[in-house]
Amino acid sequence: MNISKELSLLGLAAKAGRVVSGEFATEKAVKAGKARLVLVAGDASDNSKKKFSDMCAYYKVPVYFVGTKEELGGAIGKDYRASLGVTDDNFAVAMKKKMEQMGK
């Protein structure tokens, strides 16, 4: 699988233990104030997209809609994932910069 440029840092962050994956873990990290950046798959359900969009707006966490569930999961070496949360400031800043460069 060819991982897109905006997802290339996710594998490194996951190996460092700075990524939470799955809807429940991501939601928990956002509500606990641990998530610094949230990524939601573009092919996630409309309900999931709205839930994360609203929750991230409320908790002031940047949210991006990128790739597919398969690409998000593959970027961290797992199966399908509809959402991921990055819990490290430095990884989050680097990923936000990449997203902005890619025009997301």
C-alpha positions as CSV (number, residue, x, y, z in Angstrom):
1,M,0.0,0.0,0.0
2,N,1.3,3.4,-0.9
3,I,0.8,5.7,2.1
4,S,0.0,9.3,1.2
5,K,2.4,12.0,2.2
6,E,0.1,13.5,4.8
7,L,-0.1,10.1,6.6
8,S,3.6,9.3,6.5
9,L,4.3,10.6,10.0
10,L,1.5,8.4,11.5
11,G,3.6,5.2,11.5
12,L,6.4,6.9,13.4
13,A,4.0,8.4,15.9
14,A,2.3,5.1,16.4
15,K,5.6,3.3,17.0
16,A,6.4,6.0,19.6
17,G,3.1,5.3,21.3
18,R,1.6,8.7,20.5
19,V,-1.4,7.6,18.5
20,V,-4.8,6.4,19.8
21,S,-6.9,4.6,17.2
22,G,-10.6,3.8,16.9
23,E,-13.6,5.9,17.6
24,F,-13.9,5.2,21.3
25,A,-10.2,5.7,22.1
26,T,-10.1,8.9,20.0
27,E,-13.2,10.3,21.6
28,K,-11.8,9.5,25.1
29,A,-8.5,11.2,24.3
30,V,-10.2,14.3,23.0
31,K,-12.5,14.6,26.0
32,A,-9.5,14.0,28.4
33,G,-7.6,16.8,26.7
34,K,-4.8,14.4,25.5
35,A,-5.5,14.6,21.8
36,R,-3.6,17.3,19.9
37,L,-4.9,16.4,16.4
38,V,-7.7,14.2,15.1
39,L,-7.8,12.5,11.7
40,V,-11.0,11.0,10.4
41,A,-11.3,8.9,7.3
42,G,-13.0,10.5,4.4
43,D,-15.2,7.4,3.9
44,A,-16.3,7.3,7.6
45,S,-20.0,7.5,8.1
46,D,-21.6,11.0,8.1
47,N,-22.6,10.4,11.7
48,S,-18.9,9.8,12.7
49,K,-17.7,12.8,10.8
50,K,-20.3,15.1,12.4
51,K,-19.6,13.7,15.9
52,F,-15.9,14.3,15.6
53,S,-16.3,17.7,13.9
54,D,-18.6,18.9,16.7
55,M,-16.6,17.4,19.5
56,C,-13.3,18.7,18.2
57,A,-14.8,22.2,17.7
58,Y,-16.0,22.2,21.3
59,Y,-12.7,20.9,22.8
60,K,-10.7,23.1,20.3
61,V,-8.8,20.2,18.8
62,P,-7.9,20.4,15.0
63,V,-9.7,17.8,12.9
64,Y,-8.9,16.7,9.4
65,F,-10.7,14.4,7.0
66,V,-8.2,12.4,5.0
67,G,-7.8,9.2,3.1
68,T,-9.9,6.1,3.7
69,K,-10.4,3.8,6.6
70,E,-8.0,1.4,5.0
71,E,-5.3,4.0,4.5
72,L,-5.6,5.3,8.1
73,G,-5.3,1.8,9.5
74,G,-2.5,0.9,7.2
75,A,-0.5,4.0,8.1
76,I,-0.3,2.7,11.7
77,G,0.1,-0.9,10.8
78,K,-3.5,-2.0,11.8
79,D,-6.7,-2.9,10.1
80,Y,-9.4,-0.4,9.2
81,R,-9.6,2.7,11.4
82,A,-12.2,5.4,11.0
83,S,-10.5,7.8,13.3
84,L,-7.1,8.5,14.9
85,G,-5.9,10.9,17.6
86,V,-2.3,12.2,17.8
87,T,-1.4,12.8,21.5
88,D,2.0,14.4,21.0
89,D,2.4,18.2,20.4
90,N,5.4,17.8,18.1
91,F,3.9,15.2,15.9
92,A,0.6,17.1,15.8
93,V,2.4,20.4,14.7
94,A,4.4,18.5,12.0
95,M,1.2,16.8,10.7
96,K,-0.8,20.0,10.7
97,K,2.0,21.6,8.6
98,K,1.9,18.7,6.1
99,M,-1.9,18.9,5.9
100,E,-1.8,22.6,5.2
101,Q,0.9,22.1,2.5
102,M,-1.2,19.4,0.9
103,G,-4.2,21.8,0.9
104,K,-6.4,19.7,3.2
